[in-house]
Amino acid sequence: MIDEVVTKISAGNFALGRGETGVFHVSLVGRDDQDIAKRLHSLVGRNRRYKDFVFCYAPDQRAAFDRECEDFHDYGGTERLDNLAHPKRPMGTEWLCPRCNFYR
């Protein structure tokens, strides 16, 4: 299923969850800075809660990080998502979350 829609090696973002009657219920958001397909393969299907996914490619690491932060906040952060913590910035960067200026 993943290989049918994720056709290139690229940084990207994803949301995992379940689609029910035309509505996608987001449970977890994330990113991969190099290969979104590889990351999805490691997560989708391992937990019944993450049966389905949506994704988008990102032009670079910074765009992927910014989008992950935005998604994390838009979908309720640790209070509503299975994410255990705010997204971490890529190693070697000093980027701040575009929404809350979190430094991690």
C-alpha positions in Angstrom: 0.0 0.0 0.0 2.8 2.5 0.9 4.9 1.8 -2.1 1.9 2.4 -4.4 1.5 6.0 -3.3 5.0 7.0 -1.9 7.0 6.7 -5.1 10.2 8.7 -4.4 12.8 9.0 -1.8 12.3 12.3 -0.1 11.9 14.1 3.2 8.2 14.3 4.2 5.5 14.4 6.8 2.8 12.0 7.8 -0.3 11.6 10.0 -1.2 8.1 11.1 -4.7 7.0 12.2 -7.9 5.5 11.0 -10.2 6.5 8.2 -13.9 5.9 9.0 -16.9 6.9 6.9 -15.0 9.6 5.0 -13.3 11.0 8.1 -9.6 10.6 8.9 -8.9 10.4 12.7 -5.3 11.5 13.4 -3.5 9.7 16.2 0.1 10.4 15.5 2.1 13.0 13.4 5.7 12.9 12.4 8.3 13.3 9.7 11.4 11.8 8.1 14.2 14.1 7.0 15.4 11.7 4.2 13.0 8.9 3.3 9.3 9.2 4.2 8.5 5.8 2.7 11.0 4.0 4.9 9.6 5.7 8.0 6.0 4.8 7.1 7.0 1.2 6.6 8.3 1.1 10.1 5.0 2.4 11.6 2.0 1.5 9.5 0.3 -1.8 10.3 2.3 -2.5 13.5 -0.5 -1.0 15.6 -4.2 -1.4 14.8 -4.6 2.3 15.7 -2.3 3.2 12.8 -4.1 1.4 10.0 -4.2 4.3 7.6 -1.9 7.3 6.8 -1.7 10.5 4.9 1.6 12.0 3.8 3.2 14.8 1.8 6.7 15.3 0.5 8.8 18.1 1.8 11.3 20.0 -0.2 13.9 19.9 2.6 14.5 19.2 6.3 13.5 22.6 7.4 10.1 22.4 5.7 9.5 18.9 7.1 10.4 20.1 10.6 8.1 23.2 10.4 5.2 21.1 9.0 5.6 18.5 11.8 5.5 21.2 14.4 2.4 22.8 12.8 0.6 19.4 12.6 1.6 18.6 16.2 -0.1 21.8 17.4 -3.1 21.7 15.0 -4.0 18.2 16.1 -3.8 18.8 19.8 -0.2 18.0 20.8 0.5 15.5 23.6 -3.0 16.0 25.0 -4.8 14.5 22.0 -2.1 12.7 20.0 -0.1 9.6 20.8 3.0 11.7 20.3 4.9 11.6 23.6 6.6 15.0 23.2 7.0 18.0 21.0 8.8 17.3 17.8 12.6 17.4 18.0 14.6 19.5 15.6 17.1 17.8 13.4 20.6 17.3 15.0 23.0 20.1 14.2 20.3 22.8 13.8 19.1 25.5 16.1 15.7 25.8 14.6 12.7 26.8 16.8 9.1 25.6 16.5 7.3 28.1 14.2 4.3 28.1 16.6 5.7 28.1 20.1 9.5 28.7 19.7 10.1 25.4 21.6 13.8 24.6 21.7 14.5 20.9 21.8 
